[in-house]
Amino acid sequence: QVQLVESGGGLVQAGGSLRLSCAASGSGFSISGMGWYRQAPGKQRELVATIFTSGTRSYADSVKGRFTVSRDNTKNTVTLQMNSLKPEDTAVYYCKANYWSAYGFREAWGQGTLVNVSS
């Protein structure tokens, strides 16, 4: 099994920046895609950004040009650099990883980290 631990959330003023990090641990796995999702109060969880082992990235339209996702394949970590933050970016951010193991193709989620952007 893969465990994901996130860090880096917090309170920031609009226009500011935050950097989220996520580290995968466990044994006997090979990670495919990693990414970030977020869930604002009263809303459904939505995709923010994904990155694959090849380096291919994709972003939600709402964060393009402001957020950058990157990963270190050797350390099984993924980061989300968030710039020019807006109050509507306020949400709990979750790290997700898709991976192969002896049990097949699986997914893992982190516990979530709160990002609160004040106006």
Disulfide bonds with the S-S distance in Angstrom:
Cys22-Cys95 2.11
